[in-house]
Amino acid sequence: MTATVKAAFKDITAAQLVMWERPIASGTTLAAILASVFFLSYADYTLTTAICRIVQILFVVGGALIRVIAISANDRNHIRALKNWWSDIGPLAILAFSPTVVRGVEAFFSLIIWEDAVASLKVFGATIILAFAGNIFSDLQLLTIATILAFSVPIVYTKNQAKIDPLLKQVTDQVNDVLAKVKAAIPKKDTKTE
């Protein structure tokens, strides 16, 4: 059974997962997410509580990691063994993640200073909609709804594409008209040099 599940997830893409092209992988993922949501709701966890529990688990795992590294390094000083291990691995990990982090910070900064007014307006509008949804639904309800939509909307769309595409075109045209009016109302930067 484990080999079947591992084979189902091998080289899978997100599109294959939500389109149910690999039913074992899709079913397993959906069941795991919904089981997690059920557990969190049954335990009356909020997102904050869940994050705190995850951090607590990381502390326990970190303590166990210190022990394992110290034992494998034949070093009785657990902290020194972990620092030696981190001095070998840490800089490589930081170098690997730093370009992505820098790009993310730059993208976030360009959004909040309205460098691209249309993109900033879209993100700002999305935050208003999400805040409104957050006032109506709890975090767990939103997670459940998002999970169900992620695994059902692609299938419904592919089965009813001929009916949905004209409606999407209408909505897209209306949104583009509104965005064009907003963009026209925003003053342009003066690029003249003195």
C-alpha positions in Angstrom: 0.0 0.0 0.0 2.8 2.4 0.9 4.6 1.8 -2.4 1.3 2.5 -4.3 0.9 5.8 -2.5 4.5 6.7 -3.1 4.2 5.8 -6.8 1.1 8.0 -7.1 2.9 11.0 -5.8 6.1 10.5 -7.9 6.7 13.5 -10.2 3.1 14.8 -9.7 2.2 18.4 -10.5 -0.4 20.6 -8.7 -2.6 20.5 -11.7 -2.6 16.7 -11.8 -3.4 16.6 -8.1 -6.5 18.9 -8.2 -7.7 17.5 -11.6 -7.8 14.0 -10.0 -5.6 12.6 -12.8 -4.0 10.5 -10.1 -6.9 9.5 -7.9 -4.8 7.9 -5.1 -2.7 11.0 -4.7 -5.7 13.4 -4.9 -7.8 11.3 -2.5 -4.9 11.0 0.0 -4.1 14.7 -0.1 -7.8 15.7 0.3 -8.3 13.2 3.1 -5.2 14.5 4.9 -6.2 18.1 4.6 -9.8 17.5 5.7 -8.6 15.2 8.6 -6.3 18.0 9.7 -9.1 20.5 9.6 -11.4 18.1 11.5 -8.7 17.6 14.1 -8.1 21.3 14.5 -11.9 22.1 14.8 -12.4 19.1 17.2 -9.6 20.4 19.4 -11.0 23.9 19.2 -7.7 25.2 17.7 -7.5 28.5 16.1 -4.7 29.2 13.6 -2.7 30.9 16.3 -3.0 27.9 18.6 -2.1 25.5 15.7 1.0 27.6 14.8 2.1 27.5 18.5 1.7 23.8 18.6 3.8 23.4 15.5 6.5 25.6 17.0 6.3 23.4 20.2 6.8 20.3 18.0 9.8 22.0 16.4 11.3 22.6 19.8 10.9 18.9 20.6 12.3 17.8 17.3 15.1 20.3 17.7 16.0 18.7 21.0 16.0 15.3 19.5 18.1 16.5 16.6 20.7 17.8 19.0 20.9 14.4 20.6 21.2 12.5 17.3 23.9 14.9 16.0 25.8 14.7 19.2 25.6 10.9 19.3 26.6 10.6 15.6 29.5 13.0 16.1 30.6 11.2 19.3 30.5 14.5 21.2 29.1 14.7 24.7 28.5 18.5 24.3 25.2 18.5 22.4 25.2 22.2 21.7 28.7 22.3 20.4 27.9 19.4 18.1 24.8 21.2 16.7 26.8 24.4 16.2 29.5 22.4 14.3 26.8 20.8 12.2 25.1 24.2 11.5 28.4 25.9 10.7 28.8 23.3 7.9 25.1 23.3 6.7 23.9 26.8 7.7 25.7 29.0 5.2 24.7 26.7 2.3 21.0 26.8 3.4 21.1 30.6 3.8 22.7 31.0 0.3 20.1 28.7 -1.2 17.1 30.6 0.2 18.4 34.2 0.1 17.7 35.0 -3.5 14.1 33.8 -3.1 13.7 35.8 0.1 15.2 38.9 -1.5 12.9 38.6 -4.5 9.9 38.1 -2.3 10.7 41.2 -0.2 11.3 43.3 -3.3 8.0 42.2 -4.8 6.2 42.9 -1.5 7.8 46.3 -1.3 6.9 47.2 -4.9 3.3 46.3 -4.1 3.0 48.5 -1.0 4.6 51.5 -2.7 2.2 51.2 -5.6 5.0 50.8 -8.2 2.6 48.9 -10.4 -0.8 50.6 -9.6 -2.9 47.8 -11.2 -1.1 45.0 -9.4 -1.2 46.9 -6.1 -4.9 47.6 -6.6 -5.6 43.9 -7.2 -3.7 42.8 -4.1 -5.4 45.5 -2.0 -8.8 44.4 -3.3 -8.0 40.8 -2.6 -7.1 41.7 1.0 -10.4 43.5 1.5 -12.3 40.5 0.1 -10.3 38.1 2.3 -10.8 40.3 5.4 -14.5 40.3 4.7 -14.6 36.5 4.3 -12.5 36.2 7.5 -15.1 38.2 9.4 -17.8 35.8 8.2 -16.0 32.5 8.4 -13.4 31.1 10.8 -9.9 30.1 9.6 -10.8 26.5 9.6 -14.0 27.1 7.6 -12.0 29.1 5.0 -9.4 26.3 4.9 -12.2 23.7 4.4 -13.9 25.8 1.7 -10.6 26.4 -0.1 -9.7 22.7 -0.1 -13.1 21.6 -1.4 -13.0 24.3 -4.1 -9.4 23.4 -5.1 -10.4 19.8 -5.7 -13.8 20.4 -7.3 -13.7 23.6 -9.4 -11.1 22.3 -12.0 -13.3 19.2 -12.6 -16.5 21.2 -12.9 -14.8 23.7 -15.2 -13.4 21.0 -17.6 -16.8 19.3 -17.8 -18.7 22.6 -18.4 -16.1 24.6 -20.2 -18.3 25.5 -23.2 -20.8 27.2 -20.8 -18.3 28.8 -18.4 -15.9 30.4 -20.9 -18.4 32.9 -22.3 -19.4 34.0 -18.8 -15.7 34.3 -17.8 -15.1 36.5 -20.9 -17.9 38.8 -19.9 -16.6 39.1 -16.3 -13.0 39.6 -17.5 -14.1 42.3 -20.0 -16.0 44.2 -17.2 -13.1 43.9 -14.8 -10.7 45.1 -17.5 -13.0 48.1 -18.2 -13.0 49.1 -14.5 -9.2 48.6 -14.2 -8.7 50.7 -17.3 -10.8 53.5 -15.8 -8.9 53.3 -12.5 -5.6 53.3 -14.3 -6.6 56.3 -16.4 -7.5 58.2 -13.2 -4.1 57.6 -11.6 -1.7 60.4 -12.4 1.3 59.4 -14.5 4.9 59.9 -13.3 6.6 62.8 -15.0 9.8 61.4 -16.6 11.2 64.8 -17.8 14.7 65.6 -16.7 15.9 69.1 -16.1 
